[in-house]
Amino acid sequence: MNKTNKQFFELLLAFTQKEIKARYKNAVLGFLWIFLNPVIQMVVMGFVFSLIFRFNIQDYYLFLFAGLLPWNFFSLSLTKATPSIVYERSLIQKSAFPREIIPLSIVLSNFFHILITLSLFFIFLVAIGKWQILIPTNLFFIATNLFFLLIFTSSVSLITSSLNVYWRDINFFTQALVLIWFYATPILYPLSLIPERFQIIFYLNPLSGIFTTFQKAIIGNGSFPYSVLISQYFIIICFFLASLILFKNRAKYFSDWL
Amino acid sequence: MNNVAVKLDNISKKYILHHEKPTLMESFFKKREEFWALKNINFEVKKGEKLGIIGSNGAGKSTLLKTICGITTPSTGKVKTFGRIASLIELTAGFHPDLTGEENAYINGLLLGMGRSEIKKKFKKIVDFSELHHFIDSPFYTYSGGMMLRLGFSIAIHSNPDILIVDEVLTAGDRAFQEKCQKRIKDFFQEKTVLFVSHNLPLIKSFCPNSIWLDKGKIKSKGKTKKVVSQYLTKYK
């Protein structure tokens, strides 16, 4: 690895640590909250959704977790990263460093959280006798989809955070977008519930493949055509490269607009 | 070998002037008002040279420094710098109030271009120079303004830059610490490239053999500091 790359990753790591540490620093329970929060969240969700809201699916609350946990990562990262450049204006005005570190460190710190939450969830699954996540192909699918979810979340965050510098409306737009996107992604309902002729609309949403495959790997519900999944992966990678280029271009003039 | 430290090639910087928040119609149709903060700036700083930059408020000094540091990009022209730059313009950038002095020192050092292992090696020296031994593991919001500046200065000076950009702030902390800083900067002046912006003309005269006078975004005069300063003074008499 050459020197500037090493420097970049060290700085990215330091900023990610800062995000995580600063969040828990002055809480009495400190890092315990990293575990406590998702447990409370899951208990509440499990209660609410298995009582009021149910589709005819076996273990509906497990199905829900499989979708809601990654969704929380996506929506939290996006809503927090979008205004991040504007929030860090004083730093940007005073120091020259790769600007993409700011939104990326927020996404990464949230990624750290989802990894912990998911491990807890998997321990819980194994404890109640749902062994299927331990099958190697399922583990492979979980890891791959987490990776693409991370890449996709980073891309969207890079775009919205850089555009938000010029048009502060983007922040409000993103909040609305996250809400719409939530219902447009198979999280509360399985994709198989959608009539076949409408399913093609879902193929346009890069998150639908990730989420459906995720649910399938975790609780064995749902199916998604591999050809579409592969093309969605491909699109996600292209999208990521495009967002990096856009961000780099815009970042040159951030300090003039803050 | 190349003995140039900073080279500015026909630099201009245009800003869009922002007035009172425009209405929706205006923001789409009204022609944008432009403002040139820098116009066709050319100069070169040799390695080891000490260059003073003077000029009244709004002359473009800060914009010039920002383009050299790489904080902003010029509208036209090219900036070339050779070596690590540290600016003493803003010592407390990148400090987070909830983190400890030590954690902040690492982040700040990385922002200045040091590697993690390098900071680790110099950490003791940084703390020694700042004289903050007792507080280095306290959260930053408990620090006083002077303590923050001390730590910031200490990190900047230990980042061992090739090019140092010094703004007015040679005045970190109390008198004793100030003297220590000024001595350190003077040592630094011996061998490194320095760009020095100040309104303190005697200080510029004593530090920098050559100077540039910026006025309304243009170089009004450059050359021997004595000559440039006297021209600058006659205009304001």
HADDOCK unambig.tbl for C-alpha pairs under 7 A between the chains (distance, minus, plus):
assign (segid A and resid 7 and name CA) (segid B and resid 115 and name CA) 6.17 0.50 0.50
assign (segid A and resid 10 and name CA) (segid B and resid 116 and name CA) 6.97 0.50 0.50
assign (segid A and resid 11 and name CA) (segid B and resid 110 and name CA) 5.97 0.50 0.50
assign (segid A and resid 14 and name CA) (segid B and resid 107 and name CA) 6.29 0.50 0.50
assign (segid A and resid 22 and name CA) (segid B and resid 98 and name CA) 5.65 0.50 0.50
assign (segid A and resid 22 and name CA) (segid B and resid 99 and name CA) 6.28 0.50 0.50
assign (segid A and resid 25 and name CA) (segid B and resid 98 and name CA) 6.82 0.50 0.50
assign (segid A and resid 91 and name CA) (segid B and resid 93 and name CA) 5.53 0.50 0.50
assign (segid A and resid 91 and name CA) (segid B and resid 94 and name CA) 5.74 0.50 0.50
assign (segid A and resid 93 and name CA) (segid B and resid 71 and name CA) 6.60 0.50 0.50
assign (segid A and resid 94 and name CA) (segid B and resid 71 and name CA) 6.96 0.50 0.50
assign (segid A and resid 94 and name CA) (segid B and resid 90 and name CA) 6.18 0.50 0.50
assign (segid A and resid 94 and name CA) (segid B and resid 93 and name CA) 6.20 0.50 0.50
assign (segid A and resid 95 and name CA) (segid B and resid 71 and name CA) 6.11 0.50 0.50
assign (segid A and resid 95 and name CA) (segid B and resid 93 and name CA) 6.90 0.50 0.50
assign (segid A and resid 96 and name CA) (segid B and resid 69 and name CA) 6.57 0.50 0.50
assign (segid A and resid 96 and name CA) (segid B and resid 70 and name CA) 5.55 0.50 0.50
assign (segid A and resid 96 and name CA) (segid B and resid 71 and name CA) 4.66 0.50 0.50
assign (segid A and resid 97 and name CA) (segid B and resid 111 and name CA) 6.46 0.50 0.50
assign (segid A and resid 252 and name CA) (segid B and resid 72 and name CA) 6.04 0.50 0.50
assign (segid A and resid 252 and name CA) (segid B and resid 73 and name CA) 5.52 0.50 0.50
assign (segid A and resid 253 and name CA) (segid B and resid 72 and name CA) 5.90 0.50 0.50
assign (segid A and resid 253 and name CA) (segid B and resid 73 and name CA) 6.24 0.50 0.50
assign (segid A and resid 255 and name CA) (segid B and resid 71 and name CA) 6.86 0.50 0.50
assign (segid A and resid 255 and name CA) (segid B and resid 72 and name CA) 5.98 0.50 0.50
